[in-house]
Amino acid sequence: MNISNFNIECKATHNVFCWFRTIRKAMSPAFANQHVRVTSNTAVKRVFDIVFASLVALLLLSWLIPLIAAIIKLDSKGPVFFKQLRTGKDGVPFYCFKFRSMHMNADADHKQASRNDSRITKIGAFMRKTSIDELPQFINVLKGEMSVVGPRPHMLQHTEVYSSAINNFMVRHTVAPGITGLAQITGHRGETKETAAMIKRVNADIHYLQNWSFSLDMKIVWLTVYQAVKGSDNAF
């Protein structure tokens, strides 16, 4: 099935029923035949999430969190962790955890980070470039709020805006959000200055839903690690 069949398009007006409309369209037979590949393998995906996240917590986070915490405290004032309400599965909000990479500011819950953003701390720039700031989200995975791989969760305000501007935007919320995803490894990450950039991200997310497999998740995880080591131009 081609992604274009979902007729992803911009809408000029906001519609309070957009979320319900897009979820209803997501349940159409055309999408359901593809989406069942994800839903029928939920148990397999969840077992992988628990095993992988547990290994990361035991082998990496157990010693990295104290180290990063000390560096963050020395670098700037504020808490070690940053938590923000993001849109989860079925549109249910949850607190997404990150290492704090910015100075304390009033714009954190509605303004995306941009290139050369003055809010980003020195250690924050390094963490964001290497995606180290995302590692606390393995806690979200263990809590069942996120998956290792899936569509990235957005700030509540951005979900409200884009669900009204992009048809079928809420389709990506029929599964648990991920720490990484197909959109991220294919270059559709970082700031979305234009709706067209978000449409490309939604296209990639829907493509992931249509073509989910365990091997695809493994490929995405591997490429995420590779890009974290190499560094991404869109990570800032």
MITORMI-305586 format. One record per residue (C-alpha): residue number from 1; residue in three letters; x, y, z. Coordinates in pm, 1 decimal, m for minus. Layout:
BEGIN
    i   aa      east     north        up
  NUM  ALA         X         Y         Z
...
//
This chain:
BEGIN
    i   aa      east     north        up
    1  MET       0.0       0.0       0.0
    2  ASN     135.2     340.6     m94.0
    3  ILE     148.7     609.4     173.2
    4  SER     m18.7     855.1     m63.0
    5  ASN    m339.6     652.5     m23.9
    6  PHE    m376.0     811.4     317.0
    7  ASN    m417.3    1150.1     148.0
    8  ILE    m193.8    1338.3     391.0
    9  GLU    m260.4    1703.0     322.9
   10  CYS    m258.4    2045.0     488.6
   11  LYS    m580.7    2198.5     609.0
   12  ALA    m625.0    2574.1     632.9
   13  THR    m867.9    2568.3     924.9
   14  HIS    m862.7    2413.3    1271.1
   15  ASN   m1126.1    2151.3    1352.2
   16  VAL   m1199.4    2039.3    1707.5
   17  PHE   m1313.8    1703.3    1571.6
   18  CYS    m988.5    1642.5    1383.7
   19  TRP    m850.0    1391.0    1635.4
   20  PHE   m1165.9    1179.8    1624.7
   21  ARG   m1188.0    1202.0    1244.7
   22  THR    m829.4    1092.3    1188.1
   23  ILE    m854.0     803.8    1435.2
   24  ARG   m1173.5     689.4    1260.3
   25  LYS    m998.5     700.8     922.5
   26  ALA    m712.0     504.2    1071.0
   27  MET    m957.3     224.8    1144.0
   28  SER   m1057.8     193.8     777.4
   29  PRO   m1015.7    m156.5     624.7
   30  ALA    m729.8     m36.9     403.5
   31  PHE    m524.8      75.2     700.7
   32  ALA    m638.3    m202.6     934.9
   33  ASN    m501.5    m472.3     704.5
   34  GLN    m157.0    m317.4     740.1
   35  HIS    m187.2    m201.5    1099.9
   36  VAL    m270.3    m552.2    1222.8
   37  ARG      95.1    m642.3    1165.9
   38  VAL     182.1    m415.6    1458.2
   39  THR    m110.7    m495.9    1684.8
   40  SER     m79.2    m872.9    1640.5
   41  ASN     285.6    m856.7    1747.7
   42  THR     239.9    m627.9    2045.7
   43  ALA     357.8    m896.7    2286.8
   44  VAL     679.3    m958.0    2092.3
   45  LYS     751.2    m587.5    2072.3
   46  ARG     682.8    m536.9    2443.2
   47  VAL     908.0    m825.3    2545.8
   48  PHE    1189.4    m676.2    2339.1
   49  ASP    1126.8    m333.7    2495.5
   50  ILE    1151.1    m471.7    2849.2
   51  VAL    1462.2    m682.1    2781.4
   52  PHE    1645.2    m410.8    2586.5
   53  ALA    1552.9    m129.0    2826.6
   54  SER    1652.5    m341.7    3126.9
   55  LEU    1993.9    m411.8    2975.2
   56  VAL    2046.3     m43.3    2899.3
   57  ALA    1945.3      50.9    3254.4
   58  LEU    2174.0    m210.9    3408.6
   59  LEU    2479.8    m181.0    3185.3
   60  LEU    2468.0     187.5    3090.4
   61  LEU    2237.6     407.2    3294.5
   62  SER    2350.2     262.4    3628.1
   63  TRP    2684.0     443.1    3598.4
   64  LEU    2608.2     705.8    3332.5
   65  ILE    2328.3     882.9    3521.6
   66  PRO    2550.6     976.5    3821.4
   67  LEU    2825.6    1093.9    3584.1
   68  ILE    2595.3    1303.3    3363.5
   69  ALA    2415.4    1436.7    3671.3
   70  ALA    2741.2    1568.4    3816.0
   71  ILE    2840.1    1733.1    3485.7
   72  ILE    2497.7    1895.7    3441.8
   73  LYS    2509.0    2035.7    3795.2
   74  LEU    2857.3    2178.8    3736.2
   75  ASP    2756.7    2325.8    3401.2
   76  SER    2438.0    2512.7    3495.4
   77  LYS    2176.6    2566.7    3763.7
   78  GLY    1866.3    2352.9    3764.7
   79  PRO    1753.0    1991.0    3793.2
   80  VAL    1933.4    1698.5    3630.3
   81  PHE    1623.4    1568.8    3459.1
   82  PHE    1373.4    1750.6    3242.1
   83  LYS    1022.0    1614.2    3216.1
   84  GLN     759.8    1734.2    2974.2
   85  LEU     406.4    1630.1    2891.1
   86  ARG     403.6    1461.0    2551.1
   87  THR     127.6    1291.4    2353.5
   88  GLY     133.0     913.6    2395.5
   89  LYS     m57.0     617.3    2257.5
   90  ASP    m422.6     690.9    2178.2
   91  GLY    m355.5    1059.6    2250.7
   92  VAL    m301.8    1003.3    2624.3
   93  PRO     m46.6    1251.8    2770.1
   94  PHE     251.2    1126.9    2970.5
   95  TYR     565.9    1277.7    3119.9
   96  CYS     860.2    1217.5    2888.0
   97  PHE    1201.2    1218.3    3061.7
   98  LYS    1526.2    1365.7    2933.6
   99  PHE    1854.7    1487.0    3073.4
  100  ARG    1820.9    1864.1    3103.6
  101  SER    2011.5    2017.2    2812.3
  102  MET    1892.0    2377.1    2841.3
  103  HIS    1908.8    2660.5    3088.3
  104  MET    1584.3    2696.4    3280.8
  105  ASN    1343.5    2893.5    3060.6
  106  ALA     973.6    2971.7    3023.6
  107  ASP     954.5    2859.0    2658.9
  108  ALA    1043.7    2492.9    2709.2
  109  ASP     687.5    2362.0    2673.9
  110  HIS     601.0    2531.9    2345.9
  111  LYS     917.8    2635.4    2162.2
  112  GLN    1128.9    2379.0    1977.2
  113  ALA    1504.9    2383.7    2001.2
  114  SER    1670.6    2548.9    1701.4
  115  ARG    2019.8    2562.1    1559.6
  116  ASN    2246.3    2782.9    1776.8
  117  ASP    1969.6    2807.7    2037.1
  118  SER    2097.7    3026.2    2323.4
  119  ARG    1899.0    2820.4    2575.1
  120  ILE    2116.8    2512.5    2520.7
  121  THR    2397.3    2462.3    2771.6
  122  LYS    2751.4    2358.7    2682.1
  123  ILE    2706.8    2000.2    2796.9
  124  GLY    2355.0    2012.7    2653.7
  125  ALA    2489.4    2075.3    2303.8
  126  PHE    2701.8    1760.8    2326.0
  127  MET    2418.8    1551.8    2470.2
  128  ARG    2175.4    1663.5    2202.4
  129  LYS    2427.1    1603.7    1923.1
  130  THR    2483.0    1246.7    2041.2
  131  SER    2124.4    1191.5    2163.7
  132  ILE    2251.9    1114.6    2515.2
  133  ASP    1982.4    1348.1    2649.0
  134  GLU    1718.7    1097.1    2533.5
  135  LEU    1855.3     803.6    2738.2
  136  PRO    1628.0     860.7    3044.1
  137  GLN    1336.7     768.5    2816.1
  138  PHE    1428.5     404.9    2875.4
  139  ILE    1256.5     467.7    3210.0
  140  ASN     943.7     555.4    3011.3
  141  VAL     985.5     230.4    2818.5
  142  LEU    1002.9      25.3    3138.2
  143  LYS     689.7     205.4    3262.9
  144  GLY     506.8     104.9    2944.8
  145  GLU     458.8     463.0    2824.8
  146  MET     700.2     434.7    2532.8
  147  SER     860.3     176.8    2307.6
  148  VAL    1222.9     157.3    2199.4
  149  VAL    1112.1     213.1    1838.6
  150  GLY     808.3     408.1    1725.4
  151  PRO     688.2     753.7    1620.8
  152  ARG     849.8    1024.4    1835.1
  153  PRO     616.5    1189.0    2090.5
  154  HIS     547.4    1559.2    2047.7
  155  MET     468.7    1841.3    2287.5
  156  LEU      94.2    1871.1    2356.2
  157  GLN      74.7    2208.8    2185.1
  158  HIS     235.1    2072.9    1867.6
  159  THR      m3.9    1777.1    1865.6
  160  GLU    m298.3    2015.6    1885.4
  161  VAL    m163.9    2233.1    1602.6
  162  TYR     m55.0    1957.5    1365.0
  163  SER    m359.4    1735.3    1423.3
  164  SER    m565.5    2019.9    1280.8
  165  ALA    m322.0    2104.4    1000.2
  166  ILE    m232.2    1756.0     874.1
  167  ASN    m490.0    1496.8     784.7
  168  ASN    m427.2    1156.2     949.8
  169  PHE    m168.0    1303.6    1185.9
  170  MET    m321.3    1112.1    1477.2
  171  VAL    m270.5     777.6    1301.0
  172  ARG      83.6     781.6    1439.5
  173  HIS     m63.3     771.9    1790.7
  174  THR    m224.4     429.9    1746.2
  175  VAL     100.2     277.9    1880.0
  176  ALA     329.9     366.9    2169.3
  177  PRO     574.8     649.3    2088.2
  178  GLY     940.0     555.1    2052.6
  179  ILE    1279.9     671.6    2167.9
  180  THR    1381.4     646.5    1803.4
  181  GLY    1196.0     578.7    1481.7
  182  LEU    1207.4     548.3    1105.3
  183  ALA    1158.1     923.3    1065.7
  184  GLN    1462.2     997.0    1281.0
  185  ILE    1706.2     764.1    1102.0
  186  THR    1594.0     894.9     762.1
  187  GLY    1672.8    1256.2     848.1
  188  HIS    1329.4    1381.2     955.0
  189  ARG    1425.7    1497.7    1301.9
  190  GLY    1498.2    1829.7    1467.8
  191  GLU    1309.4    2153.6    1428.3
  192  THR    1000.7    2160.1    1205.3
  193  LYS     979.9    2518.8    1083.3
  194  GLU     724.9    2437.8     813.7
  195  THR     423.6    2206.7     803.8
  196  ALA     578.5    2034.7     500.7
  197  ALA     862.0    1909.5     722.8
  198  MET     613.0    1756.2     965.5
  199  ILE     422.3    1594.2     678.2
  200  LYS     742.6    1412.6     576.2
  201  ARG     780.6    1291.6     934.6
  202  VAL     420.1    1170.3     942.3
  203  ASN     474.5     992.4     608.9
  204  ALA     771.2     806.3     755.8
  205  ASP     577.2     716.2    1072.1
  206  ILE     285.2     575.0     873.5
  207  HIS     526.3     384.7     650.9
  208  TYR     668.9     229.8     968.4
  209  LEU     320.1     125.7    1082.5
  210  GLN     246.6     m28.7     743.5
  211  ASN     570.3    m223.0     726.4
  212  TRP     646.3    m309.3    1089.0
  213  SER     857.9    m614.5    1158.2
  214  PHE    1098.8    m717.2    1431.5
  215  SER    1385.8    m700.5    1183.2
  216  LEU    1286.6    m343.3    1091.0
  217  ASP    1302.0    m245.6    1458.5
  218  MET    1648.8    m403.2    1485.7
  219  LYS    1765.2    m210.0    1179.8
  220  ILE    1633.0     118.0    1322.0
  221  VAL    1804.3      53.6    1656.6
  222  TRP    2135.9     m21.9    1484.1
  223  LEU    2118.8     287.5    1262.0
  224  THR    2024.3     501.3    1562.5
  225  VAL    2336.1     387.9    1749.0
  226  TYR    2546.0     448.7    1437.9
  227  GLN    2409.5     799.8    1390.7
  228  ALA    2452.6     878.3    1761.6
  229  VAL    2821.7     791.1    1736.9
  230  LYS    2863.9     969.4    1405.0
  231  GLY    2649.5    1268.7    1499.0
  232  SER    2355.0    1408.4    1302.8
  233  ASP    2337.5    1749.7    1136.5
  234  ASN    1972.4    1776.4    1242.3
  235  ALA    2047.2    1705.0    1608.3
  236  PHE    2080.0    2032.2    1799.6
//
